[in-house]
Structures are given as C-alpha cells and as structure tokens.
Amino acid sequence: MSTAFITFFILLTTMIVMSIGLMFGRKPITGSCGGLKAFENEIECELCGGDLKKCPEANS
C-alpha cells in the first residue's frame, strides 16, 4: 500500500511542476528536426518547417 502512495505523490508532484512550467509560459517539449520524421519526405519539421537555417537544433 505504501508503494501506491509513493507512486501517487510522485505523479502528483510531476503534474504540479508541469503546470507551474505552463503557467510561466515555458515552451512545451518538442521534437528536433531529426528523428523518425527525417525519413518521411512529406512531413515537415514542426519547429523549422523544413528550413534548416531556422532550426535551433541544427544551428547550435
């Protein structure tokens, strides 16, 4: 039973921290320009739209 309480409080703490981050206007977690989407030509990157000059991952 104590494992269930520990798990509940860990999940609750995670949700609270995520909501605080959302309230302060942090950017949501997003993927990079690489990954599995790079293998599919018809899908553009959500961050840079396929233009690697705009991609923060490629320019760092």
VMD Tcl script that builds the backbone (N, CA, C; Angstrom):
set m [mol new atoms 180]
animate dup $m
set s [atomselect $m all]
$s set {name element resname resid chain x y z} {
  {N N MET 1 A 0.820 -1.194 0.000}
  {CA C MET 1 A 0.000 0.000 0.000}
  {C C MET 1 A 0.864 1.259 0.000}
  {N N SER 2 A 2.006 1.189 0.671}
  {CA C SER 2 A 2.881 2.365 0.698}
  {C C SER 2 A 3.446 2.667 -0.686}
  {N N THR 3 A 3.631 1.635 -1.509}
  {CA C THR 3 A 4.112 1.854 -2.874}
  {C C THR 3 A 3.090 2.651 -3.680}
  {N N ALA 4 A 1.830 2.381 -3.475}
  {CA C ALA 4 A 0.780 3.117 -4.181}
  {C C ALA 4 A 0.775 4.585 -3.768}
  {N N PHE 5 A 0.957 4.864 -2.482}
  {CA C PHE 5 A 1.009 6.253 -2.021}
  {C C PHE 5 A 2.232 6.979 -2.565}
  {N N ILE 6 A 3.370 6.313 -2.570}
  {CA C ILE 6 A 4.595 6.927 -3.099}
  {C C ILE 6 A 4.425 7.233 -4.580}
  {N N THR 7 A 3.879 6.283 -5.335}
  {CA C THR 7 A 3.648 6.489 -6.762}
  {C C THR 7 A 2.671 7.634 -6.997}
  {N N PHE 8 A 1.611 7.686 -6.226}
  {CA C PHE 8 A 0.624 8.759 -6.355}
  {C C PHE 8 A 1.268 10.119 -6.109}
  {N N PHE 9 A 2.066 10.246 -5.067}
  {CA C PHE 9 A 2.685 11.535 -4.755}
  {C C PHE 9 A 3.751 11.926 -5.771}
  {N N ILE 10 A 4.456 10.955 -6.343}
  {CA C ILE 10 A 5.421 11.266 -7.398}
  {C C ILE 10 A 4.690 11.791 -8.629}
  {N N LEU 11 A 3.607 11.127 -9.016}
  {CA C LEU 11 A 2.831 11.593 -10.168}
  {C C LEU 11 A 2.185 12.950 -9.905}
  {N N LEU 12 A 1.674 13.145 -8.706}
  {CA C LEU 12 A 1.075 14.425 -8.339}
  {C C LEU 12 A 2.112 15.545 -8.388}
  {N N THR 13 A 3.293 15.291 -7.861}
  {CA C THR 13 A 4.367 16.283 -7.886}
  {C C THR 13 A 4.772 16.611 -9.316}
  {N N THR 14 A 4.858 15.593 -10.162}
  {CA C THR 14 A 5.205 15.816 -11.565}
  {C C THR 14 A 4.165 16.688 -12.253}
  {N N MET 15 A 2.902 16.415 -12.023}
  {CA C MET 15 A 1.839 17.211 -12.634}
  {C C MET 15 A 1.861 18.655 -12.138}
  {N N ILE 16 A 2.133 18.860 -10.874}
  {CA C ILE 16 A 2.198 20.217 -10.319}
  {C C ILE 16 A 3.357 20.986 -10.933}
  {N N VAL 17 A 4.522 20.349 -11.035}
  {CA C VAL 17 A 5.692 21.017 -11.621}
  {C C VAL 17 A 5.438 21.341 -13.089}
  {N N MET 18 A 4.807 20.432 -13.821}
  {CA C MET 18 A 4.497 20.698 -15.225}
  {C C MET 18 A 3.502 21.845 -15.366}
  {N N SER 19 A 2.520 21.923 -14.488}
  {CA C SER 19 A 1.543 23.014 -14.580}
  {C C SER 19 A 2.170 24.351 -14.212}
  {N N ILE 20 A 3.105 24.360 -13.278}
  {CA C ILE 20 A 3.810 25.603 -12.942}
  {C C ILE 20 A 4.627 26.072 -14.141}
  {N N GLY 21 A 5.288 25.146 -14.821}
  {CA C GLY 21 A 6.027 25.498 -16.036}
  {C C GLY 21 A 5.117 26.058 -17.109}
  {N N LEU 22 A 3.921 25.512 -17.227}
  {CA C LEU 22 A 2.956 26.012 -18.199}
  {C C LEU 22 A 2.483 27.411 -17.833}
  {N N MET 23 A 2.269 27.664 -16.553}
  {CA C MET 23 A 1.812 28.984 -16.112}
  {C C MET 23 A 2.865 30.062 -16.353}
  {N N PHE 24 A 4.135 29.712 -16.279}
  {CA C PHE 24 A 5.189 30.690 -16.514}
  {C C PHE 24 A 5.525 30.832 -17.991}
  {N N GLY 25 A 4.803 30.152 -18.858}
  {CA C GLY 25 A 4.940 30.339 -20.296}
  {C C GLY 25 A 6.145 29.678 -20.915}
  {N N ARG 26 A 6.632 28.630 -20.333}
  {CA C ARG 26 A 7.755 27.921 -20.941}
  {C C ARG 26 A 7.291 27.216 -22.207}
  {N N LYS 27 A 8.238 27.006 -23.129}
  {CA C LYS 27 A 7.910 26.298 -24.352}
  {C C LYS 27 A 7.614 24.838 -24.034}
  {N N PRO 28 A 6.647 24.244 -24.713}
  {CA C PRO 28 A 6.365 22.827 -24.489}
  {C C PRO 28 A 7.490 21.957 -25.036}
  {N N ILE 29 A 7.537 20.738 -24.594}
  {CA C ILE 29 A 8.538 19.802 -25.081}
  {C C ILE 29 A 8.226 19.497 -26.541}
  {N N THR 30 A 9.222 19.648 -27.414}
  {CA C THR 30 A 9.030 19.392 -28.837}
  {C C THR 30 A 10.156 18.517 -29.347}
  {N N GLY 31 A 9.924 17.943 -30.487}
  {CA C GLY 31 A 10.943 17.110 -31.115}
  {C C GLY 31 A 11.956 17.953 -31.865}
  {N N SER 32 A 12.975 17.305 -32.367}
  {CA C SER 32 A 14.001 18.005 -33.135}
  {C C SER 32 A 13.695 17.871 -34.621}
  {N N CYS 33 A 14.530 18.439 -35.453}
  {CA C CYS 33 A 14.348 18.329 -36.901}
  {C C CYS 33 A 14.766 16.952 -37.403}
  {N N GLY 34 A 15.446 16.201 -36.593}
  {CA C GLY 34 A 15.869 14.856 -36.982}
  {C C GLY 34 A 14.860 13.832 -36.529}
  {N N GLY 35 A 15.335 12.697 -36.150}
  {CA C GLY 35 A 14.454 11.650 -35.648}
  {C C GLY 35 A 13.740 10.915 -36.763}
  {N N LEU 36 A 12.636 10.286 -36.440}
  {CA C LEU 36 A 11.905 9.477 -37.409}
  {C C LEU 36 A 11.261 10.311 -38.499}
  {N N LYS 37 A 10.918 11.558 -38.209}
  {CA C LYS 37 A 10.283 12.398 -39.229}
  {C C LYS 37 A 11.240 12.723 -40.373}
  {N N ALA 38 A 12.540 12.627 -40.126}
  {CA C ALA 38 A 13.511 12.925 -41.173}
  {C C ALA 38 A 13.457 11.885 -42.290}
  {N N PHE 39 A 12.920 10.698 -42.011}
  {CA C PHE 39 A 12.843 9.645 -43.012}
  {C C PHE 39 A 11.622 9.783 -43.906}
  {N N GLU 40 A 10.666 10.594 -43.527}
  {CA C GLU 40 A 9.454 10.779 -44.315}
  {C C GLU 40 A 9.510 12.143 -44.992}
  {N N ASN 41 A 9.480 12.151 -46.312}
  {CA C ASN 41 A 9.648 13.397 -47.067}
  {C C ASN 41 A 8.436 14.314 -46.990}
  {N N GLU 42 A 7.235 13.762 -46.863}
  {CA C GLU 42 A 6.040 14.603 -46.915}
  {C C GLU 42 A 5.737 15.313 -45.604}
  {N N ILE 43 A 6.419 14.963 -44.515}
  {CA C ILE 43 A 6.173 15.598 -43.223}
  {C C ILE 43 A 7.277 16.612 -42.948}
  {N N GLU 44 A 6.888 17.843 -42.684}
  {CA C GLU 44 A 7.864 18.884 -42.382}
  {C C GLU 44 A 8.097 18.974 -40.886}
  {N N CYS 45 A 9.234 19.502 -40.511}
  {CA C CYS 45 A 9.579 19.699 -39.110}
  {C C CYS 45 A 8.622 20.719 -38.490}
  {N N GLU 46 A 8.165 20.439 -37.262}
  {CA C GLU 46 A 7.244 21.349 -36.580}
  {C C GLU 46 A 7.925 22.646 -36.169}
  {N N LEU 47 A 9.239 22.600 -35.954}
  {CA C LEU 47 A 9.948 23.781 -35.474}
  {C C LEU 47 A 10.394 24.699 -36.601}
  {N N CYS 48 A 10.976 24.127 -37.642}
  {CA C CYS 48 A 11.574 24.979 -38.671}
  {C C CYS 48 A 10.871 24.890 -40.019}
  {N N GLY 49 A 9.898 24.010 -40.172}
  {CA C GLY 49 A 9.185 23.889 -41.435}
  {C C GLY 49 A 10.025 23.332 -42.562}
  {N N GLY 50 A 11.098 22.642 -42.254}
  {CA C GLY 50 A 11.970 22.057 -43.264}
  {C C GLY 50 A 13.151 22.931 -43.626}
  {N N ASP 51 A 13.203 24.157 -43.160}
  {CA C ASP 51 A 14.314 25.063 -43.437}
  {C C ASP 51 A 15.339 24.934 -42.317}
  {N N LEU 52 A 16.479 24.305 -42.609}
  {CA C LEU 52 A 17.480 24.056 -41.573}
  {C C LEU 52 A 18.138 25.335 -41.063}
  {N N LYS 53 A 18.010 26.451 -41.794}
  {CA C LYS 53 A 18.561 27.723 -41.307}
  {C C LYS 53 A 17.779 28.234 -40.098}
  {N N LYS 54 A 16.496 27.881 -40.016}
  {CA C LYS 54 A 15.652 28.306 -38.898}
  {C C LYS 54 A 15.696 27.334 -37.728}
  {N N CYS 55 A 16.243 26.152 -37.951}
  {CA C CYS 55 A 16.208 25.095 -36.940}
  {C C CYS 55 A 17.217 25.371 -35.828}
  {N N PRO 56 A 16.750 25.522 -34.585}
  {CA C PRO 56 A 17.675 25.781 -33.481}
  {C C PRO 56 A 18.565 24.586 -33.172}
  {N N GLU 57 A 18.109 23.366 -33.478}
  {CA C GLU 57 A 18.908 22.171 -33.213}
  {C C GLU 57 A 20.094 22.105 -34.175}
  {N N ALA 58 A 19.890 22.450 -35.440}
  {CA C ALA 58 A 20.949 22.351 -36.436}
  {C C ALA 58 A 21.952 23.493 -36.308}
  {N N ASN 59 A 21.527 24.632 -35.784}
  {CA C ASN 59 A 22.405 25.797 -35.704}
  {C C ASN 59 A 23.191 25.890 -34.410}
  {N N SER 60 A 22.980 24.981 -33.496}
  {CA C SER 60 A 23.703 25.065 -32.220}
  {C C SER 60 A 25.003 24.309 -32.250}
}
mol reanalyze $m
mol bondsrecalc $m
mol representation Tube
mol addrep $m
